[in-house]
Amino acid sequence: MRCAIPYGGQSYKVALRLFLWIQFEIGACISKLEHMVKLNKSTRFGLYSVLELGRNPEAILSVKEIAEKYAISEHHVAKVLQQLARAGLVRSIRGLKGGFQIAKPCQQITMMDVIEVFEPAHRNDGCLLVDLDESCDFHGSCAIGNVFDEIQQQAVATLKSISITTLIAPKKLT
């Protein structure tokens, strides 16, 4: 499986392959794990927005420019950018030539920083195989649960290690 997502670490390659395998091969079959690997629209739009703003940090981009590039709703992009501004990842510029601008150096913003703005927090002490309001009698001793806990930890570590700078200037995986 080849992927153009940048980063060279071996654990990243393993985590990415596991992530893609879950997402595309068994994602539909294991519906309780879907929250672990599927990003909601706001998260995707947030990643697109931060990526676009990061390509030229001095530029001020309008909601319309970002929405048109990705063929997505201006209204939704505006809401997403407001949330990113509240989180301190982008800056809102008012006025006739206003818009949005990246608020920090791109190497200081990770994919996980953006994802955490939009995705619901997942419990750290619970089993990924049961609903959030259920308890698991086998937590810690279940081989399946242990594997998915490890996958979750790898995915989070990987997303924390990929900066916007890395996404802007990708390296090919070999």
C-alpha positions in Angstrom: 0.0 0.0 0.0 1.5 3.3 -1.1 0.6 6.6 0.5 1.7 10.2 -0.3 1.2 11.4 3.3 4.5 12.7 4.5 6.6 11.5 7.4 9.3 8.9 7.4 9.1 7.1 10.8 8.5 3.3 10.8 5.8 3.5 13.5 4.0 6.1 11.4 3.9 3.7 8.5 2.6 0.9 10.6 0.0 3.2 12.3 -1.0 4.7 8.9 -1.5 1.2 7.4 -3.6 0.1 10.3 -5.6 3.3 10.2 -6.3 2.9 6.5 -7.0 -0.8 6.9 -9.6 0.0 9.6 -11.0 3.0 7.6 -11.4 1.3 4.3 -11.4 -2.5 4.8 -13.3 -3.1 8.0 -14.6 0.3 8.9 -18.2 -0.5 7.7 -18.1 -3.8 9.5 -17.0 -2.5 12.9 -19.4 0.4 13.4 -18.5 0.9 17.1 -14.9 1.7 16.0 -16.0 4.2 13.4 -15.6 7.2 15.7 -12.0 6.2 16.2 -11.0 6.7 12.5 -13.6 8.8 10.8 -13.3 12.5 10.9 -16.4 14.7 10.8 -16.9 17.4 8.2 -15.8 20.3 10.4 -12.5 18.5 11.2 -11.8 17.9 7.5 -12.7 21.5 6.6 -10.5 22.7 9.5 -7.6 20.7 8.2 -8.2 22.1 4.7 -8.4 25.7 6.0 -5.2 25.5 8.2 -3.4 23.8 5.3 -4.4 26.7 2.9 -3.6 29.4 5.4 -0.2 27.7 6.2 0.9 27.6 2.5 1.4 31.4 2.7 1.5 32.5 6.3 1.6 36.2 5.5 -1.4 36.1 3.3 -5.0 36.9 4.4 -7.5 34.5 2.8 -11.2 35.0 2.6 -13.7 32.3 3.5 -14.7 32.3 -0.1 -11.2 31.5 -1.4 -10.9 28.5 0.9 -14.4 27.3 0.2 -14.0 27.6 -3.6 -10.7 25.7 -3.6 -12.3 22.7 -1.9 -15.8 23.1 -3.3 -17.4 23.3 0.1 -19.9 25.5 1.8 -18.8 29.0 2.6 -21.1 29.1 5.6 -19.5 25.9 7.0 -16.0 27.2 6.4 -16.8 30.4 8.2 -18.0 28.5 11.2 -14.9 26.3 11.2 -12.5 29.3 10.9 -14.3 31.0 13.8 -13.7 27.9 15.9 -10.0 27.7 14.8 -9.7 31.4 15.7 -11.1 30.7 19.2 -8.6 27.9 19.6 -5.7 30.3 18.6 -4.7 28.4 15.5 -5.8 31.1 13.0 -6.4 34.9 13.3 -9.4 36.8 12.1 -8.6 40.0 10.3 -11.4 42.5 10.1 -12.0 45.2 7.5 -12.4 45.5 3.7 -9.5 43.3 2.9 -10.1 41.1 5.9 -10.2 37.4 6.2 -8.1 34.8 8.0 -4.4 34.2 8.6 -2.5 31.4 10.3 -1.8 32.5 13.9 1.4 30.5 14.7 4.3 29.1 12.8 3.2 26.1 10.9 5.8 23.8 12.5 4.1 24.5 15.8 0.6 23.3 14.7 0.0 19.6 14.4 -2.8 17.7 12.8 -3.9 16.7 16.3 -4.2 20.3 17.3 -6.8 20.9 14.6 -8.6 17.6 15.2 -8.9 18.3 18.9 -10.9 21.5 18.1 -13.7 19.6 16.4 -13.7 15.9 17.5 -15.4 14.9 20.7 -12.9 13.8 23.4 -12.6 10.0 23.7 -12.3 8.5 27.1 -8.9 7.2 27.9 -10.0 4.6 30.4 -12.8 3.0 28.5 -13.1 0.1 26.0 -13.4 1.1 22.4 -15.6 -1.9 21.7 -18.6 -0.7 23.8 -20.6 2.5 23.7 -19.4 5.5 25.7 -22.2 5.0 28.3 -21.5 1.3 28.7 -18.8 -0.3 30.9 -16.6 -3.2 29.9 -15.9 -6.0 32.4 -12.9 -7.1 30.5 -10.9 -3.8 30.2 -7.2 -4.5 30.3 -7.6 -8.3 29.9 -9.3 -8.3 26.5 -6.9 -9.1 23.6 -9.1 -7.3 21.1 -9.6 -4.2 23.2 -5.8 -4.1 23.9 -5.1 -4.1 20.2 -7.5 -1.3 19.5 -6.2 0.7 22.5 -2.7 0.4 21.0 -4.0 1.4 17.5 -5.7 4.5 19.1 -2.5 5.4 21.0 -0.4 5.1 17.8 -2.9 7.1 15.8 -2.9 9.9 18.3 0.9 9.9 18.6 1.2 10.0 14.8 -1.3 12.9 14.4 0.6 14.8 17.1 3.9 14.3 15.2 2.7 15.6 11.8 2.9 19.4 11.6 1.3 21.6 9.0 4.7 22.3 7.7 5.1 18.6 7.0 1.8 18.5 5.1 2.8 21.5 3.0 6.1 20.1 1.9 5.5 16.3 1.8 8.1 13.7 1.4 7.3 10.5 -0.5 7.2 7.4 1.6 9.3 4.6 0.2 
